Structure formats: C-alpha cells, structure tokens
Amino acid sequence: MKGTVQTKTTKKGIEYLYIYLDYTDPITHKWKQKAVSTGLEAKGNKRRAEKMIQEYVEKYQYLEAPQTDTEVSRHISLCDFLDYWLAGKKSELRQSTYEGYACRIHSIKDYFKKDNPELISLTPRDFNNFFRYALQYGKVNQKTHKREPLAVRSVRSYHSILHAVYSEAVVDGLMKTNPLDNVTVHGKKNREYNEELIFLTEEEISEVLHFMDRHYPRLVGITFMGAYYGLRRSEILGLKWSAINWDKGTISISHTVVRVKSIMAEDATKTQAGHRELNLFDTARSCLLKIRQQQAQDRDFFGKEYANRDGYVFVWEDGHSYDPNYISRLFAKAMADFGRPEITLHKLRHTCCSLLINKGFWQVIYRFRHTIKNTETLAIPRIPAPLPRVVATGFEPAASASRTKCPHLKSTYTSIFHHGIHLYTLGHVYFYLVHTYIWHFFKLLLELCWPSPKIIAYLRLHALAVAFVNVYLF
C-alpha cells in the first residue's frame, strides 16, 4: 500500500489536502484507490500531511488483507449483533465518535437485554415501544437515581443507529426489509431545536471578566476566548502556544481536546471547515502573554514534575490538562454566582456572534465555522471592534457599568430603549418617504393636466396631515 498527498477543492473554493491510498484488492487483485481527508488546508501544510501518510497506511492496512467470510447466524440476538456492528465500525470512526456510539448502544442493550430477543424477531411495533419508553424514562438522574425523560434528539440518535444496524443485516442477507424504515420518533421538528440565543452585552462581558478575575482566575482566559473569539470548549482547551504566531498576529484553530468516555486530544476540529486562522488583536495578546508568564513561573516552581509537554495554553498549575467537563461545571457555577445562570460556556459563542453583528458583520460563518447550506460565507475583517482593555491586575469593567444583584437588567432596559429609538427613527423616515412620493405624484398630475379643484384640495389636506403628524407624533 502506498500513499500520496493531493489537493482537493471544495465547492466554496477552499483547497484541502487528502491522502490517496493505492492498494491491491484481495479479491479482484486489481489496483484501487481510497481518498482520506487530513482536515488540513493546502497552504503551508503539505509536509505535515506527508508525515501522516504512514499513520493512514497502517490504519487502512486491512484493505489488503484477505477477505474472510464471517457468517453471522440468522438466530443471533440483537445485543450480539449490535456489538458485531460496532466492532466493524471502529476502524472507520474517530475515537470520540466511536465512544459516543458505544454509549448509545449500551443504553439500547439495557432495554433489550432482559428478553434478549433475536435480531430477526423484532417488529416495527417493538421499536416504537422502545422509543416511547426512552422518551419517558430513557435517562437516569445522577443525583436522585430516578428515571427521567430523554431528549427527542437523543432518542432520534438511537433510531439512526438501529436503522444502520438493520441496514447491514439486510446487506448480509439476514433480513429482507429494514423494520425501522416506517418507524419515526415523534416529538419536536428539527427546526424547533433552535434554542433561544442568550448572550451577554459588551458591558456585561467586562463585568464577567472582572468577576472571574477576582473569584475564578483560572476561567478568565477561557471566558475571554469564548466571548471574543467564539471558540468551542474543545477548541479552547486544545489551543497550543505553537498555534499562536506572535509576529503575524494570528491564532490557528486546528487542535481539540474532547471527552466522551475518556479525554482525547486530536489534530482535528468538529467539522472539516473548523480549521481556521483568526486575528490576534491587542487585548487577546495581552491576555495570552499574562497566561504564558504565569505558566513560566509554574514551570520553574514544579521543575521536572511539570507535565505540560505539549504546550497547551490552558492547564493546571502543575501542567496537567483540564478535564473538559470540570471546566463546564466550574463555569456554570461561576455564572450562577455572577447572576446569569442561563449562560453556559457554549453560549459565549452567541455572545461573540452578537458582538460581531452589532459591529456590522452580519455573516459570521467564517469565525464560527458552522456548515450551513445555501448561505454565502463572508470573511471577518482582520481588524476587530474595540474591546475592553487589560490591565496588570486583570480586566477592567466598562466605566458606565456597575455591579448590582441582577446586572443584566440594566443592559436589558438600555437595549429596549435603544431599540425604541431605532424604531422611532425608522418610522419617521418611512413616513417622510411615503408622503414625499404622494406629493410628487399629484404634482406630476398638475403638470400633465389642468389643475382641478379636487387635486388642489387634496394637496392642501395632505400638507395639513403631514404637519399634524410631524408636530404631535414625532
């Protein structure tokens, strides 16, 4: 098996590097080719992709192995076939995706393992009953240990896995049709999953950073990167010093730290388009330099026991990586103490989006790297909007901001006031345009035909109405 690096251009015109593996088919003895995405953009990453060739050659070595017919008994149980299907998918999936599938299959087996039915004996009605049960009692509360309803989206993921499992059973000749074809999970439509976009205002961000600096100092940098760069949790914790180009003033997002069952570090983002390069503005530079200075002190203190060999930006004092779930829980606790418990770490992306839109950048897909169909992508300008300044002691809140028991109320009322002024101005403009067009229309009639008493009377009435509206309404 041999591998070569080649470029591939997406529909959006972005070039990515792919590794093409040439191998001999063990059945036909003919040469075949398999393309594997590296997730790297073509510019400046060719050598890095060439180093990945050997890794992919070893991973897909099974393609050249002789095919052995592993016949599956028609009387195999559903639980055993689920394990068989998952084992076959292990080489095709990322480790985090594989562990997510394993968790869902474990929950499916918990329901069926009591009767342990055969794969071919289950009917659409059996699966419909399973989905109904999962919607009502599919989750166990970790505190009370009682059964609770499972989210519709999670139950639909069960349906997707079972449908794929039975599709493979059809291919293997164990069944003629897929019993999941006509079974649906009743609940919310996909468009109803769009959660309310809760975000912080500019004044609140300054207050939050000041609050974090006093009470939760290890969250200051994490909050900053989430609010002003819109990074996901995995991207924040996966940020390395090597990804920061101090001379060019850029931050490269290409490494993530995720957790399903175990903590995994990967040179990959959630989506292929997640690889991106962002501007390192002055406030971020000051924030990161302060963190690097603190890490240098920690490295000197712990000496050989310092564990941050990979150069992560956000780590414990002894250099060990954070548990992603711990950071989420700590941030939730911090925001509850601040007075905004509804703001989660992921919702800081909403805040960043709100800031960009407020500054006039209406299309912000580049920074967030969501895959959205039928939407053109507009790159964010290199120079961002002015942000709160960093001082030696931490982050200073805005001069007009004041800490209150409910700090979000003031900004809410301010937003409503500005929104009302905006509507007032728009109403005045629209009214002016409408009555101007009407005036010119009748003026044109006067020029084209003899002035009639009715037209002159209407013009006088129209002038009085405009004067009345301007005086009493605006």
ABEGO torsion letter per residue (X at the ends): XBBBBBBBBBAAGBBBBBBBBBBBBAAAGBBBBBBBBAGBBABGAAAAAAAAAAAAAAAAAAAABBBBBBBBBAABBAAAAAAAAAAAAAAABBAAAAAAAAAAAAAAAAAAAAAGBBAAABBAAAAAAAAAAAAAAABBBAAAGBBBBBBAAAAAAAAAAAAAAAAAAAAAGABABBAAAABBBBEBBAAAABBBBBBBBAAAAAAAAAAAAAABAAAAAAAAAAAAAGBBAAAAAABBAAABBAAAGBBBBABBBBBBABBBBBBBBABAAABBBBBBBAAAAAAAAAAAAAAAAAAAAAEAABABAAGBABBBAAGBBBBAAAAAAAAAAAAAAAGBAABBAAAAAAAAAAAAAAAGBABAAAAAGBBBBGBBBBBBBABBBBBBBBBAAEBBBBAABBBBABAAAAAAAAAAAAAAAAAAAAAAAAAAAAAAAAAAAAAAAAAABBBBAAAAAAAAAAAAAAAAAAAAAX
